[in-house]
């Protein structure tokens, strides 16, 4: 009996599956997310002769985070060779650090080259594994439609990534502040803040660069540095700091590489602690491996801090009507607040009944490099806390693993006329 018809027959005669919801059998893997992670794994599957049955994307374009939720001056913080997706390098004429526009153009080209055609405007309501039939059920609602569709498949790839939703912290007194408070995902340019005093909460790469952009548009930014942070120059003697680090860790122990990086950073930047940027007790690479927190690669912000154009404050005690009181009891007035507080995974809100992802933070429970594979044909791409390089590594692993299963399970389904 045809495998697809056999599965449809089982579902049809199972009382637990009686439903008015339209059900569609998908012969290949379902990929949730059409950002870099989803595109990468779909391309890797195609290169191995496996056509993804469906790529689900809740927005109306590929790479929606990059296209709709990032500031105008954004560039890749790492050299392009560490950010390209599998099987397609960046164009030679792209600069070492591609712009936002260049990267989104690259994503569009990537989808076109591999003929990836995501189903846009499709929000996953929930997904769960049916152990009785050995299948994944993925309930989806199309934008502006009340009807839901349930897709059924043998492999499910979670590629929604680490940045699915903006993280907005609770701040005491937020309701008292009369000025605008926005997340950095809503920030585009410092142009509208010219002449204004702006408090930027968060000292990661985004927070630092937003402060620099505000300075360049004649605003008066202040930066909240609540915790310790490693600040490194983006380049050392004309070489990428990241690239140099990757080369050194192949030759000497990680802790020695950290000492070298800190020594050079001290020579270039000086003592960052004197300006309120206190470094963690352990080196930047070791800290990254333990906490997942990426060092700040300075693109010019630190010079503005040294020159006094950007003030640095510790954590916020509470917001006031016209500003903020900090934990050191200083009080300052501000016209606007920008929350550069990062993003979070939304996987626990829709993926049910699995032990692969933590309910607390939405990341795979197993640490890198083992977090890409779960149980019963469940996979993840884009949760390594290692940027686009981690995306490529996981995408290759997932495609290779699915191929092993594919040859014995799904190949006969490819010829079925009802393939999606």
N, C-alpha and C positions, 0 to 999 in steps of 0.2 A: 504493500500500500504506500502511496506517496506520503513522505514524512509530514508534509504540511497538512494534508487531508486527515492523516491519522491524529495529529494534534488537535485540529479543529473538531474532529469527532469526539475526542475525549472531553474537550471543554463543553461541547454541546450537551453531552449526557451527564455532566457533573452538576448536581443541584446547587452546589456552592458557587458556581459561576453563572447562574441565571441572572441576567441583568438586561436592562434596556439600553445600556451603553454599548455603542458600536465597538466591536473588538476586531483588531487587525493583527494578523500574524506577520512578523517581520523575520525574514530568513537570516539576515546578517545581524551584526552587533548594533545596538542602539547607543549612540554617543549623545550625552546631554551636555550642551555647550558648544558654541561656535566661535570661541575666542582662540588664541594661539594654541591652547592645549587640545581643544576639540579638533581643530584643523590638522594639527600635527599627527594625532593618532589616526585620524581618518585617512590621511595621506600614507602613513606607514602601513595601514591595513591594505590599501589599494596596491601599494608596491609589492605586497606579498600575495596579490591575487584575490584579496577578500574585499568585496564591496560592502561598505557599511550600509546596513539596511535603512538607517535613518539617523540624521543629525538634527537634534532638536535645539532650537534657540529661541528664547523668549523675546529678544529684541528683534529689530527689523534689519539687522546687518551683521556681518562678521566683525569680530573685534570691537564690540560695542563699548567696552570700557575705554579703550584707546580713542575711539571716535567721539564719544559723547560725554565722558566723565573725567577728562584730563585737561590741564591748563595748556595754554597756547605755546609757551616756550619750552615745553617738555622735549627732551632728547633722551635716547637710551643712555643710561649711566655707565654701561659696559661697552667695550668695542664690539662692532657688529659681528665679528667672527664667533663671539660667545652667545649671540642672541638669535642667530638664524635657525630656522626650523629644518627638520630633516629633508634631505634630497633637493633643497633649493637654496643656494647661497644668496646673499644680498647682491644687487647689481654692483659692478666694480666702481661705478661713478658715485655711489653713495659715500658720504663721509664716514670717518671712523665711528662717529657717534650720530647715527641717523636721527632726524627730527621726527616729531609725532606724525606729521603728514607723510613722510617717507615710509615710516613703519606701517601706517595703515594702508598705504598704497601697496606695500609688500604683501600684507595679509590678503588684500583683494586679489593680487596676482597669484598668490599661493593657492587660493580657492579655485581660481580659473585654470591654472596649470594642471591641477589634479582633478578638475571637474567635480568639485565638491559642491553640492547643492543642498544646503541646510533648509529645513522647514522653519521659516521665520514666524515670529509671533505665536510660538507654541510654549506655553508654560506647563511645566510638570507639576501636577497637583500632588501626586505621590507615586512612589515606586516600591515594590516589595517582591520578595521571592516566594513562589508557590512550590513548596517542597514535594507536594503530592504529584505534580506533573513535571517538576524539574524545569520550570520556566520563570522568567521575570515578567511581571506585569507593570506597565508604566502608564499611569492615567494622565492624560494631557487635555488642557483646555486651550483652545485657540483664542487669540485676542478678539474681544468684542463679540464673542459667541458664547452662548449658554451651554451648548452641547459639549460633552466630554467624549474623548475617544480613548480606548484602552489598547495600547500596543503590547504585544506579547513577543518575547524573544528569548534566546538562550544566553546572550552575553550583554552585559550592561556596563558601559564605560562612563564614569562620572568625571566630566571635564569642565565643571563649573568654576573650579579654581579657588584660590585663596582670596580673591578680590570680588566676590559675588555681590556683597552688600557693604555699604559704607558703615563704619563703626563710629557711633556717636556716643561718647561717654556721658554719664550723668554728672553735672557740675552744680554744686550748691549755689542757689541764687540765680540760676539761668533765667527764670521767669521775671526777674527784676530788671535785667539789662534791657535798656530801651533801644539799643542799636541792633543792626542785623547780625545774626550768627549763622554762618553757613559752613558746610563741610567742604573740604578741598575739592571734592568731586564736582562741586558747583562753581568753583573758581576758574576763571578763564584768563584774566589779565589784571594787572595792577592799575590799568588806565582809569577805572572808575573810582579808585581809592586815592588818587593824586591829592596830596595835601592833608590826608587823613591819618590819624593814629590807629594802627591796626595791630591787634594781638593775634599772633599765630600760635596755636596750641599744638605741640608735637615737633620734635626735633629730628625726625628721620630725613631721608633724602627729599621727600616732598615738602615738608615744612621748611627746610633750609632753602630750597629753591623758590618757594613761594615768597619767602622773605627777600631774597635777592631780586625777584621780579618786582616786588613792591618798591624796593629801593630804586630800581631803574625807572619807575614811573613816579618818582618824587613823593612817595608815601613815607610814613614814619613807622616802620614795623618794630614790634617787640616779639621776642621768641620765648615761649615757655619750655624750659628744660627740666622736666620732672625727675628723670632718672639719669644714670650715667650713660655716656655715649662715646663711641669711638669715632673720631673724625680723621679721615685720611685724605691726602691729596689725591685727586682723580688720576694724576699722572706723576711719575717720578722720573726725572731726567728724560722726558719725552716719551717714556714708555707707560703703558697702562698699569696702574697699581694692581688691578685685578689680574691682568695677564702675568705680571711679574710674580705675584703670589702663587699662581697656578704652576708656574715654572719652578719656583723654589721648593714647593712642597714635594715635588718629585725627587728632589736631591737631598734635602735636609729635613729634620723633624719639624713638625708644625710649630712647636713652641719657639724654636729658633727663628723660624720665618716671622713669627709675631714680634720677636725682639728686633729683628732687622727693620720691619715695617714701622715700629714705634720709634726707633732711633731716627730713621729718615724723616718721619712725620714731625718729630720734635725739631729737627734741623730746618724743615721747610715752614712749619706752622707755628712753632714755638710751644709754650706751655698752654694748652687749651683750658686747663683748670682755672687759670687766672681770670678767664673771661666767663666762667660759669659752666664750662663744658667739661665736666669731670669724667675721666675715663674709668671703665670697669677695672676691677682688680686683675683680670686676666686679659690676654691679648685679643686682638680683633677676630682672628680666624678661630681660635679656641672658643671665644664667646659666641661666635656665629654657630659653631657646631653644637654647642650646648643649648643655647637659648633660641636659635633661629633668627636672631636679630641682626640685620645687615648693617655693617659700618657705613657711616655717611661718607660718600665720596665727594669731596668739596669741589664745587665748580665756580667758586668766587665769593660765596657767602661769608666765609670766615674772615676775609679781608675787610668786608663791610662791618663785621662785628668788632674787629680790632680798631677800625677807624671811628667807631662810635655811631655809625649809621643805624645799627640794629642793637637794641637793648636786649639783655638776657635776664629772664626772671626764673625763679624756681616754681614749684607747683602752685596751682591756684587754691586758695583757701575758700573763697567764695566770690561770686560775681556781685557787683553792686549795680545801682541804677545806671551809672555812667562809666563803669570800668570794672576793676578787679582788685581784690585784696589777696596778696600772695602769702605763702606759708611763713615767710620771714616778716610778715605784717606790713610790708610796703603796700601802699595804695596808689594806683595809677588810673588815669582816665583814658578811655579808648572810644573811638567812633564805631569800630566794627571788630568782630572776632571771626577768625577762620580756623576751623578744626581740622588740622592735618593729622588726624588720629588713625588713619589707615582704614583697612577693610577687614571683612570677616567672611568665613565660609557660611553658606546657608544650607549645607547638605542635610543636617538633622531635621530641618523643617519639612523635607519631602521624602527622604530615603528612610524607609521604615524596616524594622526587624532585622538589622544587620549589626554585627559586632565589628565591622571593619572601621567605621568612623566613630570618633568620640562624640558623645552627646554634648560635651562641654564646649568644645571649640570647632567641631566640624572637620577636623583633620584626621587622616588615617591613624589608628592607634599604634601601628607598627612604625617605628622611626625610619627615616631615610637610611639606606636605600631599599628597604623592604616594604614600604607602604603602598606600592603600586598594585599589589594583588590581594584580593579578598577571597571570599568563599563563593562557590557555586556560579562561577563565571562573572563575578563582580570585579571591576578594575577602577583605578583612579589615575588621572593624569593632571599635573599642575598643582600638587600639594606638597612639594618638596622643600619649600622656602629657599629655593635656589634659582629662582627666576626662570628665564627662558631656556637656559642651559639644562636645568632640571626637567623642564617640560619635554625637551627633545629626548633625554635619556629615558624617561618613563614611557614616552610614546613608542619608542623602539621596543622596549621590553614587553609592553602590552600586546603590540602587534605580533611579536614573535610567539608569545604564549597562546594567543587566540588561534594563530595559524596551526599550532599543534593539534588543537581541539577541532578546528574547522575541517581539516582533511577527513576526519572520521565521522563528523556529525552533520555538517551543513552543506557540503558541496552539492549533493543531489537537489537541494532546494533552489539552486541558482537558476535552473531551467524552468521553474514554475512561472506560469504566465501572470500570476498575481503578485509577483515580487514588487516591493515598494521602491 
